[in-house]
Amino acid sequence: MKAVAIYGYGGVEKLQCCDLARPRPKPGEMLIRVRAVAVNPLDWKIGEGQLRLFLRNAFPYVPGSDVAGEVVEVGSSDSGFNPGDEAVAFLDPKKGGGYAEFALCKTSAAASKPASVGFAEASTLPIAGCTALQTLRDLGAIKEGGSVLILGAAGGVGHFAVQIAKALGARVTASCSAAHVDFVKGLGADVTLDRERDGAEALRHRYDLIFDTPSKSSFSHCRDALNPGGAYVATLPSANLAFWMAAQSIIGAFAPAPRARLVMVRPTRADLEFLLALTASGKLRPVLGERFPLEQAKAAQELSREGHMQGKIVLEPKYS
């Protein structure tokens, strides 16, 4: 099968188009013919070796954790899937496999794709969508009437977070670059702020949750803008975050205090089904930034590294 892989850590120049053996599913797994795979910052961070302390990857390593396509083969008859079914899957980042014509996934981390949702749109949901959902619902405990500040609201995770927060009934303040203000307003944010011009203004108010999607701020900087018991959630670890996460167990013993949290996304079928249902109903609109053929994975990762994108980048294998 055609694939794009790396044979050692490095930059995007390490990506190589290659032919690899088509994998076979074991019990609890299934094989998907990949119609679309989303490109995430996680892909090139793994490739650069930034996460080698947490993820020991074997080479050749095929990046990609978010895929949508057709089920080709199942490893056990009780999987809930059959060949020909259209599915969305969250692949284990340690194993990867998405930048290929065929990918293995656990059936517990896959969901049936509604016919009304395209493959490209569906492929954007697993990592970014689940990160946003699990932050808002689980770490932030956001419910009807809650208040949320989303930093980096135009990006892959951020644009989902704005829409999911609104679907949960929250009042959303969104911060983004000036070029993306109109885009974020169109997602349904109640207040949209230019981060350069209005960054200080955003923190003059109080929120139940501050979601720092690019992890470029800090708990120390945002703490005074949180309600008692509110949460600051980052997507990447930092020394500041680690300090406050350790300290809050002591501080919180005396009075409700703002919390510092790190989101560690978990793949679940239930969450994928929830996101797909929101998408099919029109309450969640995955925004595609750029679409590339599989063999242009280098260009796709370079664009991801640059940042400043609206929505998500997707690779689409072409079959003869």
C-alpha positions, -999 to 999 in steps of 0.1 A, spaced: 0 0 0 11 36 -5 20 54 26 41 84 39 65 75 67 95 86 86 126 64 93 140 86 120 133 118 140 137 151 122 118 178 104 92 175 76 120 167 52 121 132 69 87 123 54 90 98 26 65 83 2 69 46 3 52 12 -2 44 -8 30 27 -41 36 -10 -38 42 -17 -45 79 -41 -72 91 -65 -66 120 -64 -87 152 -94 -92 174 -107 -59 186 -93 -41 155 -104 -33 120 -88 -22 88 -100 10 71 -95 22 36 -85 58 43 -105 84 24 -93 113 45 -68 118 73 -65 151 93 -31 167 99 -25 177 135 4 195 152 9 162 171 20 146 138 51 168 133 58 170 170 61 132 171 82 133 139 106 158 155 110 137 186 94 163 209 74 136 226 99 107 226 99 107 264 62 99 263 58 80 230 85 55 220 78 51 182 91 22 161 104 30 126 92 32 99 66 54 116 35 64 96 20 96 112 -17 103 114 -43 96 141 -75 109 126 -90 89 97 -123 84 79 -130 58 53 -146 24 46 -142 -7 67 -123 -33 47 -118 -61 72 -127 -67 109 -107 -88 133 -137 -102 152 -174 -107 143 -187 -88 174 -170 -56 165 -202 -38 156 -187 -31 121 -189 -49 88 -169 -45 56 -183 -17 36 -194 4 66 -182 40 66 -164 49 98 -143 75 117 -115 64 139 -90 77 164 -57 58 160 -32 53 188 -6 81 183 21 57 194 14 35 165 1 61 140 -8 48 106 -31 74 92 -9 87 63 -16 56 42 -41 40 20 -51 15 47 -50 20 85 -56 -2 115 -77 10 144 -93 -3 176 -130 -8 171 -136 8 205 -120 40 192 -142 42 160 -177 52 152 -201 49 122 -200 79 99 -234 94 90 -240 96 53 -246 133 56 -211 140 69 -183 139 43 -151 119 48 -129 150 49 -151 167 75 -154 136 96 -116 130 97 -111 163 115 -131 152 146 -112 127 166 -82 145 182 -94 181 179 -130 175 185 -125 151 214 -99 175 230 -125 203 229 -154 181 241 -134 165 270 -120 199 281 -154 216 281 -176 188 295 -152 169 318 -124 193 329 -144 225 328 -178 209 338 -195 234 315 -232 234 315 -261 257 305 -253 292 315 -215 287 320 -189 312 309 -160 302 287 -130 321 273 -113 303 244 -78 313 234 -68 305 198 -104 302 188 -98 300 150 -76 269 151 -83 232 148 -92 227 185 -104 262 190 -130 264 163 -145 231 176 -144 244 212 -164 276 203 -192 255 187 -193 227 213 -194 253 241 -224 269 225 -241 235 220 -236 229 258 -254 262 265 -223 283 275 -216 320 269 -185 321 248 -158 348 246 -133 339 219 -98 353 213 -81 351 179 -59 371 155 -75 401 138 -76 383 105 -98 356 119 -123 377 139 -151 375 114 -146 338 110 -149 332 147 -180 354 149 -195 332 123 -190 301 145 -213 316 171 -191 332 197 -210 357 219 -179 380 221 -150 379 197 -117 397 206 -86 406 187 -59 389 208 -33 416 201 -56 446 207 -80 432 232 -60 406 251 -59 426 284 -97 433 280 -105 396 279 -89 390 313 -108 418 330 -138 395 331 -145 362 350 -150 328 335 -158 293 346 -133 280 321 -103 294 302 -93 270 274 -58 279 262 -58 258 230 -23 269 217 -9 268 253 8 302 248 -5 318 280 -2 304 315 -23 297 346 -4 325 365 -15 350 338 -51 339 337 -58 329 373 -74 362 384 -99 359 355 -113 326 368 -144 322 391 -138 303 423 -136 267 414 -131 276 377 -104 259 355 -76 269 332 -69 241 308 -39 239 285 -32 214 257 6 212 264 26 207 296 47 235 310 67 242 342 41 268 353 13 244 348 31 216 366 38 239 396 1 250 400 -13 215 394 9 203 423 1 233 445 -37 233 440 -43 202 461 -31 222 491 -47 255 482 -80 239 473 -83 223 507 -90 256 524 -115 272 499 -127 268 463 -99 280 441 -92 282 404 -77 250 390 -49 244 365 -55 214 343 -38 196 313 -61 179 289 -50 144 279 -74 134 252 -89 99 253 -104 81 223 -139 68 229 -166 56 206 -192 75 226 -175 108 222 -170 103 185 -207 94 181 -216 126 200 -195 148 178 -208 131 146 -244 136 158 -237 173 164 -222 175 130 -250 157 112 -275 180 130 -257 212 119 -247 223 154 -210 215 147 -194 226 115 -159 212 108 -140 239 88 -115 226 62 -85 249 59 -66 231 31 -68 197 14 -38 180 0 -32 146 -18 -14 121 4 19 125 -14 20 162 -5 22 154 33 53 175 36 35 207 23 6 199 47 28 196 77 47 227 68 14 246 67 5 231 101 38 242 116 33 278 104 0 280 123 -25 308 118 -49 285 100 -86 286 100 -99 251 108 -82 219 98 -58 205 72 -67 172 55 -48 147 34 -68 126 9 -53 94 -7 -61 90 -44 -70 56 -56 -65 44 -92 
